[in-house]
Amino acid sequence: MTNKGPEKKWFLTEQLNLHIVRMVADCGANCARWLLCLSNFIFIVVSTGVLIVGTWLAADKASFINLTLNATTSKYGPASINANEDAEMILKEFVEPAVIEQAAYILIALGAFIFIISFLGYCGAIKESRVLLTAYGIFLIIIFALQVTLMLLSTMYKSHADQHSKGFLKSTLAKYYTIGDNKDAVTLSWDLIMAQMSCCGVDGYQDFRNAKLFAQRSSAEGLGRQVPESCCILSGDHLSLKPEDPSCIGSPTESNSYLSTGCYNKFSTMVNVNIDMVIGVVVVVAATQLLAIIFSFCLCRAVGQERDYHYKY
């Protein structure tokens, strides 16, 4: 008669140890699972809202324009206290069909990109699908690698990056910047940047000499315009684009405009002054992405181990 007591005791001890290990592993896996579910669910909701707005703008621009104008300029609207003629004029520029159409496509592309990645992460975590979790982790690794590569290349080839960036910005001015009615998104963006940052063009007012649409409209206007209103020192609300000196657009000087202050150098100075904040934001974004990558693969591994355990025992 064989003595099975020690063998049985050893078997029970191993089972207890495996159970404890599984409990600890399950605790970490569950934390990773619910963190992935919660964060990706938030991104799904946000991206769905972005997609809905973008689709609405692309499908029916007229209703959006009418609703926005009515809600803002109506005396019962939420902005009725501060609404005035300048605000209404600015709003009408921003809801021009050309601006709406460009914004719609950007919103749709951005919303779809975020939705797809978040959907993979959420469904992979909630369903414990190793395929979806792996795809989610790989997408995040690719995005993270692209960001790191871009930062390294920008640092190593800073002078080339500056030249290409300036060239791109100057091309947007040369091809799209205009004045008068029917401004597009590029023109409005430049006006906002120059008005808020107190700068003019990419390197200075000379950039507008190569702006074809600006030159054509200025010539037809007959005012001898050299710079747009947004390059001038403005009075009141900067969004109204009202120069303190009305002669600024035709005769810009250092005293009535920012003709020699380029927006590119102004932005670079702002970044250097707030470099600690910039680094902090980069670190937070990178840490968040790394945690999502680690959680996705840890959960994927835990799911695989649990299935192997059930298969063996």
MARZATI-459226 format. One line per 5 residues: their letters; for each residue z, x, y of N, C-alpha, C, O. Coordinates in steps of 0.05 Angstrom, whole numbers, plus 5000, padded with zeros to 4 digits. Each point is the difference from the previous one (the first is absolute). Example, Ala and Ser with C-alpha at 12.3 -4.5 7.8 and 13.67 -1.06 7.14 Angstrom:
BEGIN
as> 5156 5264 4886 5000 4982 5024 5000 5018 5024 5013 5021 5000; 4973 4972 5021 5001 5016 5024 5014 4985 5022 5004 5010 5022
END
This chain:
BEGIN
mtnkg> 5000 5017 4976 5000 4983 5024 5000 5018 5025 5018 5016 5004; 4962 4980 5012 4997 5017 5024 5018 4990 5022 5004 4976 5002; 5005 5042 5014 5017 4993 5023 4982 4995 5025 4989 5019 5011; 5008 4956 4996 4983 4993 5023 5016 4998 5026 4988 4994 5021; 5038 5011 4978 5016 4997 5025 4991 5018 5022 4995 4990 5022
pekkw> 5003 5036 4974 4992 5018 5022 4972 4994 5010 4995 5002 5024; 4987 4992 4958 4972 4994 5009 5000 4975 5017 4986 4999 5020; 5029 4981 4972 5001 4975 5016 5012 5005 5027 4991 4990 5020; 5031 5027 4980 5013 5006 5026 4980 5015 5018 4999 4995 5024; 4986 5024 4964 4981 5016 5016 4978 4981 5011 4992 5003 5023
flteq> 4999 4979 4961 4979 4981 5008 5010 4982 5023 4985 4996 5020; 5040 4995 4978 5011 4983 5021 5003 5015 5026 4996 4990 5022; 5013 5036 4975 5003 5017 5024 4973 5004 5014 4999 4999 5025; 4980 5007 4959 4974 5004 5012 4990 4974 5014 4988 5001 5021; 5017 4976 4966 4992 4975 5012 5014 4995 5026 4988 4991 5019
lnlhi> 5038 5016 4982 5016 4996 5025 4989 5019 5022 4997 4991 5023; 4998 5034 4969 4989 5019 5020 4973 4990 5010 4995 5001 5025; 4987 4990 4957 4975 4989 5009 5003 4976 5018 4985 4997 5020; 5034 4986 4974 5005 4977 5016 5009 5007 5028 4992 4989 5020; 5026 5032 4982 5010 5009 5026 4977 5012 5016 4997 4994 5024
vrmva> 4987 5023 4963 4977 5012 5014 4981 4979 5010 4990 5002 5022; 5005 4977 4961 4982 4979 5008 5011 4984 5024 4985 4992 5018; 5042 5004 4982 5012 4985 5022 4997 5016 5026 4993 4988 5021; 5012 5038 4978 4997 5017 5024 4971 5000 5010 4994 4998 5023; 4987 5005 4957 4972 5001 5007 4991 4973 5011 4984 4999 5019
dcgan> 5026 4980 4968 4992 4973 5010 5010 4995 5028 4986 4986 5016; 5038 5024 4991 5010 4996 5027 4982 5013 5021 4993 4987 5020; 4999 5038 4975 4982 5013 5018 4972 4987 5001 4988 4997 5021; 5003 4995 4955 4974 4987 4999 5000 4973 5015 4981 4993 5013; 5041 4992 4984 5002 4974 5013 5001 5004 5031 4988 4984 5015
carwl> 5026 5037 4993 5001 5005 5029 4972 5006 5011 4992 4990 5020; 4994 5028 4965 4973 5007 5009 4982 4975 4999 4984 4996 5018; 5020 4988 4961 4983 4976 4997 5003 4981 5024 4981 4991 5012; 5044 5003 4995 5005 4980 5021 4994 5011 5028 4992 4985 5018; 5012 5041 4985 4992 5012 5026 4970 4999 5004 4990 4994 5022
lclsn> 4995 5012 4956 4971 4998 5002 4991 4971 5004 4982 4995 5016; 5031 4987 4970 4992 4971 5004 5005 4991 5028 4983 4987 5013; 5041 5020 4998 5007 4990 5027 4981 5013 5021 4990 4985 5017; 5007 5041 4982 4984 5013 5021 4971 4991 4998 4987 4995 5021; 5002 5004 4955 4972 4992 4998 4996 4970 5006 4978 4992 5009
fifiv> 5042 4992 4985 4997 4971 5008 4999 4997 5030 4985 4983 5010; 5031 5033 5004 4999 4999 5030 4972 5008 5009 4989 4987 5018; 5000 5034 4971 4973 5009 5008 4979 4980 4992 4980 4997 5015; 5024 4989 4963 4980 4979 4992 5000 4977 5020 4979 4991 5009; 5045 5001 5000 5002 4978 5020 4987 5009 5026 4985 4984 5012
vstgv> 5022 5040 4997 4988 5010 5025 4970 5002 4999 4986 4991 5018; 5004 5022 4960 4971 5003 4997 4986 4974 4997 4977 4997 5009; 5035 4983 4978 4988 4974 4998 4997 4987 5027 4980 4988 5006; 5041 5015 5011 4998 4989 5027 4978 5014 5016 4986 4987 5015; 5012 5039 4982 4979 5015 5014 4972 4991 4990 4982 4996 5016
livgt> 5015 5000 4958 4975 4990 4988 4993 4972 5011 4977 4995 5006; 5043 4988 4995 4995 4972 5010 4990 5001 5029 4981 4986 5007; 5033 5029 5009 4992 5002 5028 4972 5012 5003 4984 4990 5015; 5011 5032 4971 4974 5013 5001 4978 4981 4991 4978 4999 5012; 5027 4987 4966 4979 4981 4990 4996 4977 5019 4977 4992 5004
wlaad> 5044 4999 5009 4998 4978 5020 4983 5010 5023 4982 4985 5010; 5023 5039 4999 4985 5011 5023 4971 5003 4993 4982 4993 5016; 5012 5017 4959 4972 5004 4993 4985 4974 4995 4976 4998 5006; 5038 4982 4984 4987 4974 4993 4997 4981 5024 4981 4986 5002; 5040 5014 5015 5000 4981 5022 5012 5012 5025 5023 4994 5006
kasfi> 4962 5022 5008 5011 5014 5023 5006 4980 5023 5019 5004 5015; 4964 4975 4987 5003 4981 5022 5028 4986 5000 5012 4998 5021; 4996 4994 4955 5026 4986 4998 5023 5019 5008 5020 4991 5012; 4978 5034 4979 5021 5019 5007 5001 5005 5030 5022 5000 5012; 4955 5003 5000 4999 5004 5029 5011 4977 5015 5017 5003 5019
nltln> 4975 4973 4973 5010 4976 5014 5030 4996 4996 5015 4994 5019; 4995 5011 4957 5028 4997 4994 5017 5020 5016 5020 4994 5011; 4970 5031 4990 5015 5021 5014 5000 4995 5030 5021 5003 5012; 4957 4990 4999 4999 4994 5029 5017 4976 5007 5014 5000 5019; 4985 4979 4964 5015 4976 5006 5030 5005 4997 5016 4990 5017
attsk> 4992 5025 4963 5028 5006 4996 5011 5017 5021 5024 4998 5007; 4960 5020 5005 5010 5019 5020 4999 4989 5028 5018 5004 5016; 4961 4981 4990 4996 4992 5028 5010 4971 5005 5002 4991 5023; 5005 4994 4956 5010 4973 5004 5027 5002 5013 5016 5018 4996; 4989 4962 5021 5027 5000 5013 5022 4994 4981 5024 5005 5007
ygpas> 4970 4985 4969 5021 4996 4980 5001 5022 4979 5015 5000 4982; 4968 5020 5022 4998 5022 4981 5023 5019 5003 5014 4999 5020; 4991 5018 4960 5022 5019 5000 4999 5021 5022 5020 5011 5008; 4956 4994 5002 4997 5020 5021 4994 4988 5027 4991 5013 5018; 5016 4961 4985 4992 4986 5024 5016 5010 5024 4990 4997 5023
inane> 5033 5013 4973 5017 5009 5023 4986 5024 5014 5000 5002 5024; 4990 5016 4960 4988 5024 5011 4970 4999 5003 4987 5019 5009; 5001 4959 4982 4971 4998 5000 4990 4999 5029 5011 4985 5017; 4968 5029 4989 4987 5000 5026 4971 5005 4996 4990 5003 4978; 4995 4999 5044 4971 5003 4998 4993 5027 4988 4982 5002 4984
daemi> 5033 5019 5023 4995 5027 4989 5004 5000 4969 4984 5011 4985; 5038 4976 5006 5006 5000 4972 4978 4984 4985 4992 5008 4978; 4999 4970 5034 4980 4984 4987 4973 5016 4998 4986 4999 4980; 5008 5015 5041 4975 5016 5000 5001 5022 4979 4981 5005 4985; 5042 5009 5013 5004 5021 4980 4998 4989 4972 4987 5011 4982
lkefv> 5026 4966 5013 4999 4988 4974 4972 4992 4992 4991 5004 4977; 4994 4985 5042 4972 4992 4994 4983 5025 4992 4982 4997 4984; 5024 5026 5028 4986 5024 4993 5006 5008 4971 4982 5008 4985; 5043 4989 5007 5008 5008 4973 4991 4981 4979 4998 5007 4976; 4995 4968 5031 4990 4982 4980 4970 4995 5003 4990 4979 4992
epavi> 4997 5041 5020 4971 4999 5000 4990 5001 4971 5012 5014 4983; 4966 4971 5010 4990 5000 4973 4996 5028 4988 5006 5004 4976; 4984 5015 5039 4995 5027 4990 5026 5013 4991 5001 5013 4979; 5019 4984 5038 5026 5012 4993 5012 4987 4975 5011 5014 4983; 4987 4959 5016 5011 4986 4978 4986 5008 4974 5014 5003 4979
eqaay> 4960 4999 5021 4985 5007 4976 5008 5027 4990 5004 5004 4976; 4998 5016 5042 5008 5027 4991 5028 5000 4989 5005 5013 4980; 5013 4973 5034 5028 4999 4990 5002 4986 4973 5016 5008 4984; 4968 4972 5012 5000 4985 4975 4994 5017 4976 5014 5000 4980; 4965 5016 5022 4992 5018 4978 5021 5021 4995 5005 5007 4977
ilial> 5007 5004 5044 5021 5019 4996 5024 4988 4986 5011 5012 4982; 4997 4964 5026 5023 4987 4988 4994 4993 4970 5017 5004 4983; 4959 4987 5011 4993 4993 4973 5001 5025 4982 5011 4999 4978; 4977 5023 5031 5000 5025 4985 5029 5010 4995 5007 5008 4978; 5008 4993 5044 5028 5010 4998 5017 4982 4982 5015 5009 4983
gafif> 4983 4964 5021 5015 4982 4983 4993 5001 4971 5017 5000 4983; 4957 5002 5011 4991 5002 4972 5010 5025 4987 5009 5000 4977; 4990 5023 5037 5009 5025 4989 5029 4999 4993 5008 5008 4978; 5009 4983 5041 5029 4998 4995 5006 4980 4978 5018 5005 4984; 4968 4973 5016 5005 4979 4980 4995 5010 4972 5016 4995 4982
iisfl> 4961 5019 5014 4993 5009 4973 5021 5019 4989 5009 4997 4977; 4999 5023 5039 5020 5019 4991 5027 4987 4995 5013 5006 4980; 4995 4977 5038 5026 4986 4997 5000 4982 4976 5020 4997 4986; 4957 4989 5009 4998 4983 4977 5003 5015 4974 5014 4991 4982; 4974 5033 5017 5003 5016 4976 5030 5008 4995 5010 4998 4978
gycga> 5003 5010 5044 5028 5008 4998 5018 4977 4992 5018 5002 4984; 4978 4974 5029 5017 4977 4995 4996 4990 4971 5020 4996 4986; 4955 4999 5007 4995 4989 4973 5007 5021 4978 5011 4992 4979; 4985 5033 5026 5007 5020 4981 5030 5001 4995 5009 5004 4978; 5007 4993 5044 5029 5001 4998 5011 4974 4987 5018 5001 4983
ikesr> 4972 4976 5026 5011 4975 4990 4992 4994 4971 5016 4988 4985; 4960 5021 5007 4991 4996 4973 5005 5024 4982 4994 4999 4976; 5016 5022 5036 5005 5025 4985 4975 5010 4986 5000 5006 4976; 4978 4994 5039 4974 5008 4989 4996 5030 5006 4999 5008 5024; 4999 5008 4956 4996 5029 5004 4973 5006 5013 4997 5019 5015
vllta> 4983 4964 4978 4973 5004 5012 5000 4996 5030 4991 5017 5015; 5021 4961 4994 5001 4994 5028 5018 5020 5015 4993 5008 5022; 5030 4999 4966 5018 5019 5013 4986 5028 5003 5003 5013 5020; 4983 4995 4959 4986 5025 5001 4978 5000 5022 4997 5019 5015; 4988 4959 4986 4979 4997 5020 5012 5001 5028 4990 5013 5019
ygifl> 5033 4973 4985 5014 5000 5026 5009 5028 5007 4996 5008 5023; 5016 5006 4958 5009 5027 5006 4978 5019 5006 5002 5017 5018; 4975 4980 4968 4977 5018 5005 4989 4994 5028 4993 5019 5014; 5005 4956 4994 4990 4993 5027 5018 5013 5021 4990 5011 5019; 5036 4987 4977 5019 5011 5020 4997 5031 5000 5002 5012 5022
iiifa> 4994 5000 4955 4997 5029 5000 4975 5008 5015 5000 5020 5015; 4978 4965 4981 4975 5006 5014 5004 4998 5030 4992 5018 5015; 5021 4960 4994 5005 4996 5029 5017 5023 5011 4995 5010 5021; 5027 4996 4964 5018 5021 5009 4985 5027 5001 5004 5015 5019; 4980 4991 4961 4985 5025 5000 4980 5002 5023 4997 5021 5012
lqvtl> 4990 4957 4994 4981 4999 5023 5015 5005 5026 4990 5014 5017; 5034 4974 4986 5015 5004 5024 5009 5029 5003 4997 5011 5022; 5013 5001 4956 5008 5027 5001 4977 5019 5006 5002 5018 5016; 4975 4977 4971 4976 5016 5005 4991 4998 5029 4993 5020 5012; 5007 4956 4998 4992 4996 5028 5018 5015 5019 4991 5013 5019
mllst> 5035 4986 4976 5019 5014 5017 4997 5030 4998 5001 5014 5021; 4994 4997 4955 4997 5028 4996 4974 5010 5014 5000 5020 5014; 4978 4965 4982 4975 5007 5012 5002 4999 5031 4989 5017 5014; 5025 4963 4996 5003 4997 5029 5016 5023 5011 4995 5009 5023; 5025 5001 4962 5016 5022 5009 4985 5027 4998 5001 5016 5018
myksh> 4985 4988 4959 4986 5025 4996 4975 5003 5018 4994 5021 5009; 4993 4956 4996 4976 5001 5016 5004 4983 5025 4984 4982 5006; 5038 5024 5008 5007 4983 5023 4978 5000 5021 4994 4979 5012; 4994 5044 4994 4980 5001 5021 4975 4983 4992 4989 4986 5016; 5003 5016 4958 4978 4984 4991 5007 4970 5000 4983 4983 5007
adqhs> 5042 5011 4985 5008 4972 5000 5000 4989 5028 4992 4977 5005; 5017 5039 5015 5000 4992 5027 4971 4994 5010 4995 4981 5014; 4987 5037 4979 4972 4997 5008 4988 4975 4988 4986 4985 5014; 5018 5010 4960 4989 4977 4987 5013 4974 5012 4986 4980 5004; 5040 5021 5000 5013 4976 5012 4990 4994 5027 4994 4977 5007
kgflk> 5004 5044 5010 4989 4996 5027 4971 4990 4999 4993 4982 5015; 4992 5029 4967 4972 4992 4997 4997 4971 4993 4983 4985 5010; 5034 5006 4971 5000 4972 4992 5008 4982 5023 4986 4979 5005; 5035 5028 5008 5010 4983 5023 4979 4999 5022 4995 4978 5012; 4992 5044 4994 4980 5000 5021 4976 4984 4992 4986 4988 5017
stlak> 5007 5012 4957 4978 4984 4991 5005 4970 5003 4982 4984 5005; 5043 5008 4991 5007 4971 5005 4996 4992 5029 4992 4978 5006; 5016 5041 5012 4995 4995 5028 4971 4999 5007 4990 4982 5014; 4995 5037 4975 4971 5002 5007 4984 4976 4989 4982 4992 5014; 5026 4998 4963 4984 4979 4988 5009 4972 5007 4983 4982 5002
yytig> 5043 5014 5001 5010 4972 5002 5014 4993 5026 5001 4976 5006; 5009 5043 5009 5016 4993 5023 4982 4987 5021 4978 5010 5006; 5032 4968 5005 4985 4986 5021 5020 4987 5019 5024 5002 4997; 4965 4984 5023 5016 4986 5020 4989 4971 5003 4979 4994 4988; 5036 4990 5026 4990 4973 5005 5008 4981 4977 5020 5004 4987
dnkda> 4964 4975 5009 5005 4980 4980 4992 5010 4972 4986 5020 4997; 5023 4965 4983 4993 5005 4972 5008 5028 4991 4984 5014 4986; 5040 4994 5021 5010 5026 4991 5005 4998 4970 5009 4979 4990; 4987 5043 4995 5006 4999 4972 5027 5014 4995 5014 5008 5019; 4993 4994 4955 5027 5010 4993 5003 5029 5009 5022 5008 5007
vtlsw> 4957 5008 4991 5002 5028 5008 5006 5003 5029 5017 5016 5008; 4969 4968 5009 5005 5002 5029 5028 4991 5007 5014 5013 5016; 4995 4965 4972 5027 4990 5006 5021 5020 4990 5021 5003 5013; 4975 5009 4965 5019 5020 4989 5002 5024 5019 5022 5009 5006; 4955 5000 5004 5000 5022 5018 5014 4993 5027 5015 5015 5011
dlima> 4980 4961 4998 5013 4991 5025 5030 4999 4997 5015 5008 5018; 4994 4982 4959 5029 4999 4995 5012 5028 4999 5021 5005 5011; 4966 5013 4974 5010 5027 4997 5001 5014 5027 5021 5012 5007; 4958 4987 5009 4999 5014 5025 5020 4988 5020 5013 5014 5015; 4990 4959 4985 5019 4987 5018 5029 5007 4993 5016 5005 5018
qmscc> 4990 4994 4956 5028 5004 4992 5008 5029 5000 5023 5007 5006; 4958 5011 4988 5007 5029 4999 4993 5014 5026 5006 5024 5002; 4983 4962 5017 4994 5013 5026 4982 5024 4997 5007 5022 5007; 4969 4973 4981 4981 5021 4995 4972 4989 5004 4997 4976 5005; 4983 5042 4992 4973 4991 5005 4981 5014 4981 4997 5025 5001
gvdgy> 4990 4960 4982 4981 5012 4981 5014 5017 4979 5024 5000 4998; 4960 5016 4987 5011 5018 4980 5010 5025 5013 5023 5008 4996; 4960 5005 5021 5007 5024 5014 5001 4996 5030 5009 5018 5014; 4983 4960 4996 4999 4994 5029 4978 4981 5007 4986 4990 4982; 5011 5005 5043 4981 4980 5010 4970 5007 4993 4983 4982 5000
qdfrn> 5012 5044 4995 4972 5008 4994 4990 4987 4975 4975 4997 4997; 5042 4995 4985 4992 4987 4975 4983 4975 5005 4984 4992 4984; 5022 4994 5039 4986 4975 5005 4971 5005 5010 4984 4981 5001; 5009 5043 5005 4973 5006 5008 4981 4997 4976 4976 4996 5004; 5035 5008 4972 4983 4998 4976 5002 4972 4987 4988 4995 4979
aklfa> 5027 4987 5033 5003 4973 4989 4976 4983 5010 4999 4992 5023; 4983 5003 4958 4975 4986 5008 5004 4972 5010 4989 4993 5022; 5026 4991 4964 5004 4973 5009 5016 4999 5026 4994 4983 5017; 5025 5035 4986 5015 5001 5025 4982 5007 5023 5002 4989 5022; 4980 5031 4974 4982 5008 5021 4981 4978 5008 4994 4996 5023
qrssa> 4996 4989 4957 4981 4978 5005 5014 4978 5016 4989 4990 5020; 5034 5002 4972 5015 4979 5014 5008 5009 5028 5000 4984 5019; 5008 5041 4983 5008 5010 5027 4977 5000 5019 5002 4994 5023; 4974 5014 4967 4976 5001 5016 4993 4971 5009 4993 4996 5023; 5008 4985 4959 4994 4972 5007 5020 4988 5019 4994 4983 5015
eglgr> 5031 5027 4983 5021 4990 5017 4996 5008 5029 5007 4984 5018; 4982 5040 4987 4994 5009 5027 5024 5008 5016 4998 4999 5025; 5024 5009 4963 5024 5008 5015 5004 5030 5000 5020 5010 5011; 4962 5004 4977 5003 5029 4999 5023 5008 4982 5014 5020 5005; 4992 4965 4974 5023 5004 4983 4998 5027 4985 4979 5007 4989
qvpes> 5043 5007 5011 5002 5025 4986 5019 4998 4975 4995 5013 4980; 5025 4970 5023 5019 4997 4978 5007 4970 4998 4997 4985 5019; 5014 5007 4958 5009 4972 4997 5027 4997 5013 5014 5019 5007; 4994 4956 4997 5026 4994 5013 5024 5012 4985 5020 5008 5012; 4977 4994 4961 5022 5010 4984 5006 5030 5005 5021 5009 4992
ccils> 4961 5005 5021 5004 5028 5007 5016 5003 5026 5009 5022 5007; 4993 4956 5008 5013 5001 5026 5030 4996 4998 5010 4990 4979; 5005 5018 5041 5028 4993 5002 5002 4970 5006 4990 4991 5020; 5023 4994 4962 4999 4971 5001 5024 4989 5013 5022 5012 5001; 4975 4964 5010 5023 4986 5013 5008 4976 4982 4983 4988 4987
gdhls> 5042 5006 5013 5010 4978 4984 4997 5005 4970 5003 5022 4991; 4991 4956 4995 4997 5002 4971 4975 5016 4993 4979 4994 5010; 5025 5027 4974 4977 5017 4993 4978 4985 4985 4977 5008 5002; 5030 4971 4985 4980 4985 4985 4980 4985 5019 4978 4993 4992; 5030 5003 5032 4983 4987 5019 4978 5018 5011 4980 4991 5011
lkped> 5024 5036 4985 4980 5020 5009 4992 4997 5029 4976 4998 5006; 5044 5000 5011 4995 4999 5029 5008 5026 5014 5024 5006 5001; 4957 5009 5008 5007 5026 5013 5015 4996 5026 4996 4981 5015; 5023 5038 4990 5014 4999 5026 4980 5006 5022 5002 4987 5022; 4980 5031 4974 4979 5006 5020 4973 4989 4990 4989 5010 4981
pscig> 5001 4968 5032 4975 4988 4991 4976 5019 5000 4981 4995 4985; 5021 5026 5031 4977 5019 5001 5001 5020 4977 4983 5018 4998; 5037 4980 4985 5004 5020 4978 4976 5001 4981 4992 5022 4992; 4997 4955 5001 4978 5000 4980 4975 5015 5010 4985 5011 4984; 5011 4989 5043 4977 5014 5011 5006 5028 5009 4983 5018 5000
sptes> 5042 4986 5009 5008 5027 5010 5027 5008 4989 5020 5000 5014; 4980 5006 4960 5026 5008 4987 5010 5027 5010 4984 5019 5001; 5041 4983 5004 5013 5025 5008 5026 5004 4984 5008 4982 4986; 5004 5041 5018 5025 5005 4986 5022 4981 5010 5020 4995 4986; 4977 4995 5039 5021 4984 5011 4998 4970 4993 5020 4986 5000
nsyls> 4956 5005 4992 4997 4971 4994 4992 4995 4971 4995 4977 4992; 5003 5045 4992 4991 4996 4972 5010 5022 4982 5014 5018 5009; 4980 4980 4966 5007 5021 4980 4974 5013 4990 4998 5006 4976; 4984 5000 5042 4973 5009 4993 5000 5026 4984 4982 5004 4984; 5038 5013 5020 5000 5026 4986 5019 5000 4976 5002 5021 4986
tgcyn> 5011 4957 5009 5019 4999 4978 4987 4987 4975 4996 4976 5000; 4997 5040 4981 4987 4990 4975 5020 4987 4982 5023 5009 4998; 4969 4969 4988 5018 4986 4982 5007 5016 4976 5022 4998 4988; 4959 5020 5003 5006 5015 4976 5023 5020 5005 5018 5002 4983; 4981 5013 5039 5021 5018 5006 5026 4986 5006 5022 5010 4994
kfstm> 4976 4967 5018 5024 4984 5007 5014 4991 4974 5024 5001 4998; 4960 4990 4983 5011 4992 4974 5012 5023 4985 5022 4998 4988; 4965 5026 5013 5010 5023 4986 5027 5009 5012 5018 5008 4986; 4984 4990 5041 5025 5006 5013 5022 4981 4991 5023 5008 4996; 4971 4966 5003 5020 4980 4991 5009 5006 4972 5024 4997 4994
vnvni> 4958 5011 4988 5007 5006 4972 5019 5024 4999 5020 5000 4986; 4973 5021 5030 5016 5024 5000 5028 4995 5011 5020 5011 4991; 4982 4972 5029 5026 4993 5012 5017 4985 4980 5024 5004 4999; 4963 4978 4986 5015 4983 4981 4995 5009 4971 4999 4984 4982; 4999 5043 5014 4994 5011 4974 5021 4993 4979 4993 4995 4977
dmvig> 5032 5004 5031 5022 4993 4981 4996 4972 4989 5004 4995 4976; 4989 4986 5042 4996 4973 4991 4975 4998 4981 5001 4986 4980; 4978 5029 5027 4976 5000 4984 5006 5011 4972 4992 4988 4980; 5023 5034 5019 5007 5012 4974 5017 4980 4984 4997 4997 4976; 5022 4990 5038 5017 4981 4986 4985 4977 4988 5005 4992 4977
vvvvv> 4975 4998 5037 4984 4978 4990 4983 5009 4976 4998 4986 4980; 4991 5038 5022 4984 5011 4978 5018 5004 4975 4991 4993 4978; 5033 5017 5025 5018 5005 4978 5008 4973 4987 5000 4998 4975; 5006 4982 5041 5008 4974 4989 4977 4988 4984 5004 4989 4978; 4972 5011 5033 4976 4989 4986 4995 5015 4974 4995 4988 4979
aatql> 5006 5039 5022 4996 5016 4976 5021 4995 4979 4994 4997 4976; 5032 5001 5032 5022 4995 4982 4997 4973 4987 5005 4997 4976; 4987 4983 5039 4996 4973 4989 4978 5000 4980 5003 4987 4978; 4975 5026 5027 4978 5002 4981 5008 5014 4975 4994 4992 4977; 5021 5031 5026 5009 5015 4976 5019 4983 4983 4998 5001 4976
laiif> 5020 4985 5037 5019 4983 4985 4985 4978 4984 5006 4995 4977; 4973 4993 5036 4985 4980 4986 4985 5012 4976 4998 4987 4979; 4991 5037 5025 4987 5014 4977 5019 5006 4978 4995 4994 4976; 5029 5016 5031 5020 5007 4979 5009 4975 4986 5002 5000 4975; 5004 4979 5040 5010 4975 4988 4979 4988 4981 5007 4990 4979
sfclc> 4968 5011 5029 4979 4988 4984 4997 5014 4973 4997 4987 4979; 5004 5040 5021 4997 5015 4975 5025 4999 4984 4999 5001 4975; 5025 4999 5038 5025 4997 4985 5001 4973 4986 5008 4999 4976; 4985 4980 5038 5000 4974 4987 4979 4999 4978 5005 4988 4979; 4972 5024 5025 4980 5002 4979 5010 5014 4975 4995 4991 4978
ravgq> 5019 5031 5026 5012 5015 4978 5021 4984 4986 5002 5000 4975; 5015 4986 5041 5022 4984 4988 4988 4977 4983 5011 4994 4978; 4968 4994 5031 4987 4979 4985 4989 5011 4973 5003 4987 4980; 4985 5036 5021 4990 5012 4976 5022 5007 4980 4997 4996 4976; 5026 5015 5034 5022 5007 4983 5012 4975 4987 5008 5001 4977
erdyh> 4995 4978 5039 5011 4975 4989 4983 4989 4978 5010 4990 4980; 4964 5010 5023 4982 4990 4979 5001 5018 4975 4999 4990 4978; 5003 5036 5026 5003 5018 4977 5027 4995 4985 5001 5001 4976; 5020 4993 5039 5026 4994 4988 4999 4975 4983 5009 5000 4977; 4979 4979 5034 4997 4975 4985 4983 5004 4975 5004 4987 4980
yky> 4976 5030 5023 4982 5005 4977 5015 5015 4978 4995 4994 4976; 5022 5025 5031 5015 5015 4980 5023 4985 4987 5005 5003 4977; 5008 4981 5040 5025 4987 4990 4997 4970 4999 5018 4986 4992
END
